[in-house]
Amino acid sequence: MGMFSTLVGSRLPPKYQRFFKLPERNESWKPTDTEGTALGAAATTWLRARQAQSAVYRLDSGSDALGARVGLIDKAERAVDIQSYLIKDDLSGNLVALHLASAADRGVRVRLLMDDALTDEVDSGLLSLDEHENIEVRVFNPFPRRRSRFISLLANFNILNRRMHNKSFTVDNQVTIVGGRNIADEYYQTGGKTEFIDEDLMAIGLVVDDVSDGFDEYWNSPEAIPMDAFDKLIAHGSVADSLEEGRKYVQRHRDEPFLQGVSGELIDEFVDGRLDFVAAKTRIVQDHPDKVRNLMRRRQSEMSDYLLKLVSAAQQELIVISPYFVPQKQGVDFFGSLVRKGVRVVIISNSLASTNHSSVHAVYARYRKPLLQQGVELYELRPRFEAVATDTKITLHSKVATVDRKRLFVGSFNLDPRSLYLNTEMGMEVESDDLAESMATSILDSLPDFAYKLRLSDRNRLQWLLLTAGVEEIITTEPQTSLWRRFTTKLLSLLPIEEQM
């Protein structure tokens, strides 16, 4: 069963019983003996030819990331398992839903596991999709549907404040995608008002089975509630009506440049043996679902223990990308100890102008001077830059670490208290000189064009350095922000909110 134990509760833990009753449901598990599928045959052929156990392919382009997902669904023969924090009723969400329905029509079993924090507006669509005999939707740690979410959160804060932040996308137990992307337009560079810079890894080999074992553990956990339990509480149409609306929605946008670049070509190349995977030793690490039941605030999880060991092993260089970065005092001391050991430490996060959570930035800002004083190199993403001629606001969402250009990590984990103690998280470690070197180089080479470099002045004040057309500009206030936003963020920094960030 891989690295994950099986945890299936016949009923909810006592503290949940006053909140909702566990409805009837069937346990289900990953498919086995799928080597004969098209994806299985391609994976086996590729790995045997190179005597490798696992291999990965970097999905750093948004259009490639969505195209790979759609292409995998279209090649599915046995099962599609999707675990996501968020799915939106937008172009990307409808496109994925239409392909899932087509796969289900030809007999593929579809399991869709969503966190419930942000699914309210698409409940009716998910219920309609769930009506298909080969599709089941479950929501993790759901909110009650009979009263407002705000009231529910206040009344059950210790339960509802803990969310499933994991993301995985696995087809036929042969190919998986792990990383930071949810299913929503902003994650796939659609050209909207906001775009997220993000990262995924597509993998084949033994690591896929570990992802499937982890998915099964969450799917069969007491917190994963079937969507049809809410059937009587929410009005919705038939699956046919819902899919027809989705088809019309996608058709209206068919001529948009974004959709022109989304195809299953990557997966066609893989099936034909032409896709350049990188053979590598891989490992999946993720929290167990029972993390959301543990109300002890300071208990380290398997995920956080693993990441601490990973970055502690750095001898020459550590690069960390974390869009929400709240290191706390112990984190500042830790990174400082690495610098004193001779390690180059580079940390990249959002600027106030690029972040989508001012409250997180308000807390992160407390630690910028201490980090710089420790010798850490600190960069913040610019919300717009010369290389992209658009009014779209760019936000950093990638969660990446590279260690000594030999090992790398891509996943859902932010370096903040919420990922450490509250949410469940997952990610993939890869040992590969080639891939780690390539990723580290591409990150560092892009920094002058895409990020501000922070430093301290002679008077110990923050400065943001910006290169424009080869000329260095020194900025002394939070770049590209209004006085009002700086003021409100400063007010947020006075609140005792750090433990929730």
SVG drawing of the C-alpha trace seen along z (x, -y; Angstrom):
<svg xmlns="http://www.w3.org/2000/svg" viewBox="-34 -57 65 63">
<polyline fill="none" stroke="black" stroke-width="0.4" points="0.0,0.0 3.0,-2.3 4.0,-4.8 0.4,-5.5 -1.6,-3.6 -5.3,-3.0 -7.6,-5.0 -11.3,-4.5 -13.7,-5.5 -17.1,-3.9 -18.3,-7.0 -17.2,-10.5 -15.0,-11.3 -17.1,-12.4 -16.3,-16.1 -17.8,-16.0 -21.0,-14.2 -22.7,-17.4 -21.8,-19.0 -23.1,-16.6 -23.9,-12.9 -21.9,-10.7 -24.1,-9.7 -24.1,-6.3 -21.2,-5.9 -19.1,-3.2 -15.4,-2.8 -13.4,-2.7 -9.8,-2.3 -7.2,-2.9 -7.5,-0.7 -4.9,2.2 -3.5,4.0 -3.6,1.0 -0.3,1.6 -2.2,2.6 -3.9,-0.8 -2.5,-3.2 -0.9,-5.3 0.3,-2.2 2.0,-0.8 3.7,-4.2 4.9,-4.5 6.2,-0.9 8.0,-1.3 9.7,-4.5 10.9,-3.3 12.1,0.1 14.1,-1.4 16.0,-3.5 15.9,-1.1 14.2,-3.7 11.6,-3.4 10.2,-6.9 10.4,-9.9 9.1,-13.5 8.3,-16.2 8.1,-19.9 4.8,-21.7 5.8,-25.4 3.6,-26.7 -0.1,-27.3 -1.4,-26.2 0.8,-23.0 -0.5,-22.3 -4.1,-22.5 -3.5,-20.7 -1.8,-17.9 -4.8,-17.4 -7.3,-17.5 -5.1,-15.1 -4.8,-12.7 -8.6,-12.6 -9.0,-11.9 -6.6,-8.9 -8.2,-7.5 -9.5,-4.0 -10.0,-3.0 -10.0,-5.9 -9.5,-9.6 -8.8,-10.7 -8.6,-14.5 -7.8,-16.1 -8.0,-19.9 -8.5,-22.7 -10.6,-24.6 -12.5,-24.2 -14.2,-27.2 -17.2,-27.4 -15.1,-29.2 -13.6,-28.3 -11.0,-25.9 -13.4,-24.3 -16.1,-23.8 -13.5,-22.5 -12.3,-19.9 -15.9,-19.0 -16.8,-18.3 -13.9,-16.0 -14.6,-14.2 -18.2,-13.6 -17.0,-12.3 -14.6,-9.9 -17.4,-8.8 -19.6,-8.2 -17.2,-5.6 -17.0,-3.8 -14.1,-5.6 -14.7,-5.9 -14.2,-9.5 -13.5,-10.5 -13.4,-14.2 -12.4,-15.3 -12.7,-19.0 -12.0,-21.1 -15.2,-22.9 -13.8,-26.3 -14.5,-27.8 -17.0,-25.5 -20.2,-27.3 -20.9,-29.1 -20.4,-25.9 -22.3,-23.4 -25.2,-23.1 -22.8,-22.3 -20.9,-19.7 -24.2,-18.1 -25.2,-17.8 -21.9,-16.3 -22.2,-13.9 -25.4,-12.5 -23.5,-10.7 -23.4,-7.0 -19.6,-6.9 -18.7,-10.2 -18.7,-10.7 -17.9,-14.1 -16.9,-14.4 -16.2,-17.5 -13.6,-17.5 -14.6,-18.9 -17.8,-20.5 -19.6,-23.5 -23.3,-23.0 -25.6,-24.0 -28.5,-25.2 -26.9,-28.4 -24.4,-31.0 -20.8,-30.0 -19.7,-32.9 -21.9,-31.8 -20.8,-28.2 -17.2,-29.3 -17.7,-31.2 -19.5,-28.4 -17.1,-25.7 -13.9,-27.5 -11.5,-24.8 -13.0,-22.4 -13.8,-24.6 -10.5,-26.6 -8.6,-23.4 -8.6,-22.8 -7.4,-20.2 -4.9,-22.1 -3.5,-19.0 -3.5,-18.9 -3.1,-15.8 -4.4,-14.6 -4.0,-10.9 -5.2,-8.9 -5.3,-5.0 -2.9,-4.9 -0.2,-5.4 0.4,-9.1 0.0,-11.8 0.4,-15.6 1.4,-17.1 2.0,-20.7 0.3,-24.0 -2.4,-24.5 -6.1,-24.3 -8.7,-24.1 -9.4,-27.7 -8.5,-30.1 -6.0,-32.2 -3.7,-29.1 -3.4,-28.5 -2.5,-31.9 -5.8,-32.7 -5.1,-36.4 -7.6,-37.5 -7.3,-40.3 -5.1,-38.1 -2.7,-35.3 -0.8,-33.0 2.7,-31.9 2.7,-28.2 4.4,-24.9 3.5,-21.3 5.4,-18.0 3.9,-15.2 5.3,-11.8 5.2,-8.2 6.5,-5.1 6.3,-3.9 5.6,-7.3 2.2,-7.3 1.1,-4.4 2.0,-6.4 -0.1,-9.4 -3.0,-6.9 -2.6,-5.5 -2.7,-8.9 -5.8,-9.8 -7.5,-6.7 -6.7,-7.6 -8.4,-11.0 -11.3,-9.7 -12.2,-7.1 -11.6,-9.3 -14.5,-10.4 -14.1,-14.0 -14.8,-13.2 -18.5,-13.6 -20.4,-12.6 -21.8,-15.5 -25.2,-13.8 -25.6,-14.2 -26.4,-17.9 -28.8,-17.0 -32.0,-18.0 -30.5,-21.2 -29.5,-22.7 -31.5,-23.2 -29.8,-22.0 -30.6,-20.8 -29.9,-17.6 -26.4,-16.5 -27.5,-16.9 -28.6,-20.5 -25.5,-21.3 -23.2,-19.9 -25.0,-21.7 -24.5,-25.0 -20.9,-24.1 -20.6,-23.3 -22.2,-26.6 -19.9,-28.5 -16.7,-26.9 -18.0,-27.4 -18.5,-31.1 -14.8,-31.4 -13.5,-28.9 -11.7,-31.7 -9.8,-33.1 -6.0,-32.8 -5.8,-30.9 -7.9,-28.0 -6.0,-27.8 -2.9,-26.9 -4.6,-24.2 -4.4,-20.7 -3.5,-17.2 -0.4,-17.3 1.9,-16.7 0.1,-13.5 0.0,-12.4 3.8,-12.8 4.1,-10.7 2.0,-7.9 4.1,-8.0 7.3,-7.8 8.4,-11.3 8.1,-13.3 11.3,-14.1 10.7,-12.9 13.6,-13.0 14.4,-9.7 14.7,-10.5 14.4,-9.2 11.1,-10.6 9.2,-10.6 5.7,-11.7 5.2,-13.3 1.8,-14.4 0.0,-14.9 -2.5,-12.4 -6.2,-13.6 -6.5,-13.2 -4.3,-16.3 -7.5,-18.4 -8.8,-16.5 -5.8,-17.4 -6.4,-20.6 -2.9,-20.8 -1.6,-24.0 2.1,-23.3 2.4,-19.7 4.7,-19.2 3.3,-17.1 5.1,-14.5 5.1,-17.1 6.8,-19.8 9.3,-17.4 10.3,-16.2 10.7,-19.8 12.9,-20.7 15.2,-17.8 15.3,-18.6 16.4,-22.2 18.7,-21.5 20.7,-19.3 21.8,-22.3 25.5,-22.7 26.0,-25.3 22.7,-26.8 19.0,-26.8 16.4,-28.5 12.8,-28.7 9.7,-30.1 6.8,-30.6 4.0,-33.0 2.8,-33.2 5.9,-33.4 5.7,-33.7 9.0,-32.3 8.4,-33.3 11.4,-33.9 12.5,-30.2 12.5,-30.3 14.6,-33.5 17.1,-31.9 17.1,-28.7 17.8,-30.4 20.5,-32.5 22.2,-29.4 22.4,-28.1 24.0,-31.4 26.5,-31.2 27.3,-27.6 28.2,-29.0 24.9,-28.3 23.6,-30.8 19.9,-31.3 17.6,-32.8 13.9,-33.4 11.3,-34.6 7.8,-35.7 5.1,-38.1 5.4,-41.8 2.5,-43.8 1.6,-44.8 1.4,-41.2 0.0,-39.4 -3.7,-38.4 -3.7,-38.3 -2.7,-41.6 -3.1,-40.1 -0.3,-37.5 1.9,-40.3 1.3,-42.3 2.7,-39.5 5.5,-38.5 6.7,-42.2 7.8,-41.9 10.5,-39.4 12.1,-41.1 14.7,-43.2 15.7,-40.3 16.1,-38.0 18.3,-40.5 20.3,-41.1 21.0,-37.4 22.4,-37.5 19.4,-35.9 18.8,-37.1 15.2,-38.3 13.2,-38.9 9.6,-40.0 7.6,-39.5 6.6,-42.4 2.9,-42.5 3.7,-43.6 6.9,-43.6 8.3,-44.6 8.6,-41.1 4.8,-40.8 2.9,-43.6 -0.4,-43.3 -2.6,-44.9 -2.9,-41.5 -1.8,-41.4 0.8,-38.6 0.7,-36.8 3.2,-34.2 1.6,-30.9 4.5,-28.4 5.8,-26.4 9.3,-25.3 12.6,-24.5 15.9,-23.5 18.8,-22.2 22.4,-22.3 21.0,-21.9 20.6,-18.2 17.2,-17.9 14.0,-19.8 10.5,-19.9 7.3,-21.0 4.0,-21.0 1.2,-22.8 3.2,-23.7 3.8,-27.4 6.3,-28.3 3.7,-29.7 1.9,-28.6 -1.2,-27.6 0.6,-25.0 2.6,-23.9 -0.2,-23.4 -3.7,-23.8 -4.0,-22.7 -3.1,-19.3 -0.5,-19.6 1.4,-17.4 4.3,-17.6 6.9,-15.7 10.6,-15.5 12.9,-14.8 16.5,-13.8 17.9,-14.8 21.0,-17.0 19.7,-17.8 16.2,-19.0 17.3,-20.7 20.1,-22.5 17.7,-23.6 15.0,-24.8 17.5,-26.7 19.1,-28.3 15.8,-29.4 14.6,-30.8 17.7,-32.9 18.1,-34.1 14.5,-35.4 14.8,-37.4 16.2,-40.7 13.2,-40.9 10.4,-39.7 11.3,-40.6 12.5,-43.3 15.7,-42.6 15.4,-43.8 18.3,-45.3 18.9,-47.5 20.2,-51.1 22.9,-52.5 20.2,-53.7 18.7,-50.1 15.7,-51.0 14.2,-48.7 15.0,-49.4 13.7,-47.7 16.1,-47.4 14.6,-47.3 16.5,-46.9 14.8,-48.7 16.5,-48.7 19.7,-47.9 19.4,-50.9 19.1,-50.2 16.3,-52.1 16.1,-52.3 12.6,-52.4 12.1,-53.3 8.4,-52.4 6.4,-49.3 6.5,-49.4 3.5,-49.9 1.1,-50.3 -1.2,-53.1 -0.9,-55.0 -4.2,-53.6 -3.1,-50.0 0.1,-50.5 -1.9,-52.1 -4.5,-49.3 -1.8,-46.7 0.1,-48.4 -3.1,-48.3 -3.4,-44.5 0.1,-44.0 -1.0,-45.2 -3.6,-42.4 -2.8,-39.1 -3.4,-37.1 0.0,-35.5 -1.1,-32.0 -3.9,-32.0 -1.6,-33.0"/>
</svg>
